[in-house]
Amino acid sequence: MAGGVLELMPSEVEKILLPYKNVNADFIVEIDEMMRKKSDVNKLLEFTNNLILRDGCGLSKNEIKLADNIWKKLSKRRLNRNGKSDI
């Protein structure tokens, strides 16, 4: 009975909109491979945070850390409701 905002089904991943710049094409394949291999979510977030948020959008380390902490807090809260804890 899950189905929150933070849950993505594999078929939904292809619909995710990313802030796109032409340079994103250089690493979109790597992101896809990481997701297909079910890489650790923290490694995937670190990779995308650096490339998209820092390099692409110009966010500072503090802004990225804040966004990352918010995501982790919301995820942990949701997982705890369902009796899971991956983060």
C-alpha positions in Angstrom: 0.0 0.0 0.0 3.0 2.3 -0.5 2.9 5.1 -3.0 4.3 8.2 -1.7 5.9 11.2 -3.4 9.4 9.8 -2.7 8.7 6.4 -4.3 9.6 5.8 -7.9 8.8 2.7 -9.9 11.3 1.7 -12.6 8.9 2.7 -15.4 8.6 6.2 -13.8 12.3 6.9 -13.8 12.3 7.6 -17.5 9.8 10.4 -16.9 12.0 12.3 -14.4 12.8 15.7 -15.6 16.3 16.9 -14.9 17.7 20.4 -15.3 19.1 19.8 -18.8 22.1 21.3 -20.5 23.9 19.9 -23.4 26.7 18.7 -21.1 24.2 16.4 -19.3 24.3 14.1 -22.3 27.8 13.3 -21.3 26.8 11.6 -18.1 23.2 10.6 -18.5 24.4 7.1 -19.6 26.4 6.8 -16.4 23.4 7.7 -14.3 21.2 5.2 -16.2 23.9 2.5 -15.6 24.1 3.3 -11.9 20.3 3.0 -11.6 20.1 -0.2 -13.5 22.9 -1.7 -11.3 21.0 -0.5 -8.3 24.0 1.4 -7.0 23.9 2.8 -3.5 21.5 5.8 -3.5 24.0 7.9 -1.6 26.6 7.4 -4.3 24.1 8.2 -7.0 23.0 11.4 -5.2 26.6 12.5 -4.7 27.3 12.0 -8.4 24.2 13.9 -9.6 24.4 16.6 -6.9 27.9 17.5 -8.0 27.2 17.4 -11.7 23.7 18.8 -11.9 23.2 21.0 -8.8 26.8 22.2 -8.3 28.3 22.3 -11.7 25.1 22.8 -13.7 23.0 25.0 -11.5 25.7 26.7 -9.4 24.4 25.7 -6.0 26.9 26.0 -3.1 28.0 23.1 -1.0 25.8 24.3 1.8 22.7 24.5 -0.4 23.4 21.0 -1.8 23.9 19.7 1.8 20.7 21.3 2.9 18.7 19.7 0.0 20.4 16.4 0.6 19.6 16.5 4.3 15.9 17.3 3.6 15.7 14.4 1.1 17.2 12.0 3.6 15.0 13.2 6.4 11.8 12.8 4.3 13.0 9.4 3.0 13.8 8.1 6.5 10.5 9.3 7.8 8.6 7.5 5.0 10.7 4.3 5.3 10.1 4.2 9.1 6.4 4.4 8.6 6.6 1.3 6.4 8.9 -0.6 8.8 11.9 -0.2 6.4 15.2 1.6 6.9 17.7 1.7 4.1 19.1 5.2 4.6 
